[in-house]
Each structure stands twice: as C-alpha cells, then as structure tokens.
Amino acid sequence: MEPVSLLVGAALLAAGFLGGRLSRRRPTPPPAPPAPLCGCGHTLSQHDTETNTCYAELRRDTYDKRGRWSGHQWVPCTCRQYVGPRPIDEVFMPRLLPPATD
C-alpha cells in the first residue's frame, strides 16, 4: 500500500471520530409519565373512589326545536371509572352478598 493513502485514510478516520465525539447530542431526560386517565379521558383524581362517579363536566352541543345549533351546555360526565381489572359487574352494581369465606 502506498503510505500517502494510508495517512489520508487515518486522517479521515480521526477527523470523523473527533467530529462525532464533539457534536454528540446530550441525552434528554425522560418525559414525565402521563397522569392516569379513565376511559372517559379525565384524570382519576376527578373520580370518587367509593361510588366510582366522575365529577367532571362535558360540553355538549344544544339545538333548538328547528334543529339549528344554539350553543353549548355543560352536562355531568356519565362514566363509572372502569379502569380494570375489576369485573365489570362490580363496577355497575355493588355486591349484594359478602364474599364467601372457607
């Protein structure tokens, strides 16, 4: 091999290595975890833990008698905070009998 081409190759390798080390991006911190959400899209802090009702309100469109849009109306959210893995029967109707003990 020709010594000049070896020197040029080594210089290119060193320049690429130094350029990569100097222009490396600093790692960004991981994003904050999102707030836990219910199926309705509201945070779990807006739900009552005992009755599973949602305290948030939703904006719904209202229409007059002729079917024309007449504005917005705020209505309570009707979700029951099913986030699983509880059986869905317990979400909509509480247990009538105490759990069986052996």
N, C-alpha and C positions, 0 to 999 in steps of 0.2 A: 504494500500500500504506500501511497505517496504521503510523506509526512505533513505536507501542507493541508491536504484534505482531512487528515486526522485532527490537526489543530483547529481547523474551521469547524468540524463536527463537534469537537469538545467545547469550543467557544459557544456554539449554538445551544448545546445541551446545558451548559452552565447558565447562559442567559435565560433560557426557558425556565430552568429550575428556580433561579432567583426571581424572575418576574412572577412566577406562580406563587412563591412564598410571600412576596411583598404585596401582591394585590389580592390576597385571600380575604374573603368576607368574614367578618366576625359572626359567630353564631348568635342568632336572636333568641331571647328567652321564649320558652313555650307559651302559647296563648293561655289566658285564664280559662278554666273549664266553664262551660256554659251553665247557667242556672238550671236546675232540674225542672222540666216542664211536664205539665199534664197533657192529656190528649187534646184538650181544647186550646193549648198554646199558652196558657197562663202559668206563672210560676207556682210551685207547690205551697209557697207562703201565703197565697191568696185563697187557700182551701182550709176548711175546718177539718181537723184531724178526727174528730169524733163522729160528726154527721156526714162527712165527705162532700159537703156542699161548697160551691165556688162563690166567693164574694165579689168577683169581677163583673163588670158590665160590658155588654157588646153593643155596638152601634148598628142598628138595622134601618133600612130604608122604609119610609112610610109612603103610602099612596092615598089619594083622595078617592071619592066614590066613582069618579070617572076613569080611574086608573092612571092618573098623572102623578108623577113623583112630587111629594110635598115636603121632603126634608128627612131628617134622621130622628130616630127615637132610641133612647138608651134602655135596654132590657137586661135583666139579670142573666148570667150565664147558666145554662141548664145542665152542665156536665156534673158527673158524680165522682170525679177524680179516680178513675180506674187506671192505675199505673202498673198493675200486675205484680207479682204472680198470684195474687189472691183469686180464688174462684169468683167468677163474675156474678154468681148467685148471691154471694155475701155482700157485693157492692150495692145491689139494688134492693135487697131485702135482708135485714139482720137475722141471725139465727134465732129460731123460736125455742129450741131446747139447748140446754148446756151441753158442752162436748162430753162424749162418753168416756168414762174412766174405767179401766180394767182392774 
